[in-house]
Amino acid sequence: MKIRVEGQLVFNDIFHVLDAAVAGLGLAYVPEEMAQPYIERGEVIRVLEAFSPFWDGFYLYYPHRHQASPAFRELLNALRVKD
């Protein structure tokens, strides 16, 4: 199937991308948490779900050899996932 489209939209704000998709102007690649309320209300649908990677969070790499400052230790404690 081929679909011809005219023009393009360019945004520098992810919220505008989502607003455009809700308005029916095209596809949007946004975090699922942002789109979830619109999906639940049936305003947008998921497409290409099989090609959407799962993202499990941030990773922080830092050298253990160096003495960490108190501020950096607090940052690490705040970012750690609590199981």
C-alpha positions in Angstrom: 0.0 0.0 0.0 1.3 3.4 -0.9 0.0 6.7 0.5 1.0 10.0 -1.0 1.3 12.8 1.5 1.9 16.5 0.9 4.0 18.8 3.1 5.6 18.0 6.4 5.3 19.1 9.9 8.4 20.0 12.0 8.1 20.6 15.7 10.7 21.3 18.5 8.3 20.3 21.3 7.0 16.8 21.8 3.7 18.1 23.2 3.0 19.7 19.8 3.8 16.4 18.1 1.2 14.7 20.2 -1.3 17.5 19.6 -0.8 17.1 15.9 -1.4 13.4 16.0 -4.6 13.9 18.1 -5.8 16.4 15.5 -5.3 13.7 12.8 -2.4 15.3 11.0 -0.1 12.3 11.1 1.9 9.8 13.1 3.7 10.7 16.3 6.6 8.9 18.0 6.1 9.9 21.6 6.5 8.1 25.0 3.6 5.8 25.7 2.9 7.5 29.0 2.1 10.7 27.2 -0.2 9.1 24.7 -1.9 6.7 27.1 -4.8 9.0 28.0 -5.6 9.6 24.3 -5.3 5.9 23.6 -7.8 5.1 26.4 -10.3 7.7 25.1 -9.9 6.3 21.5 -8.5 9.6 20.2 -5.4 7.9 18.8 -4.3 4.3 18.2 -1.1 2.5 18.4 0.6 1.7 15.1 3.8 -0.2 14.4 3.7 -1.5 17.9 5.9 -4.5 16.9 8.7 -2.0 15.9 8.5 0.1 19.1 11.4 -0.8 21.5 10.8 -1.2 25.2 12.8 1.3 27.2 13.6 0.2 30.7 15.2 3.4 32.1 18.4 5.3 32.4 21.8 4.0 33.0 24.6 6.0 34.7 28.2 5.0 34.3 30.8 6.5 36.6 34.2 5.4 37.8 34.3 3.7 41.2 37.9 4.5 41.7 37.4 8.2 42.4 36.0 9.6 45.7 32.4 10.7 45.0 31.3 14.1 46.3 28.4 14.2 48.7 26.2 15.8 46.1 27.0 13.0 43.5 26.2 10.4 46.2 22.9 12.0 46.8 22.2 12.0 43.0 23.0 8.3 42.8 20.7 7.6 45.7 17.9 9.5 44.1 18.3 7.8 40.8 18.6 4.2 42.0 15.6 2.0 41.4 14.2 0.7 44.6 13.1 -3.0 44.3 
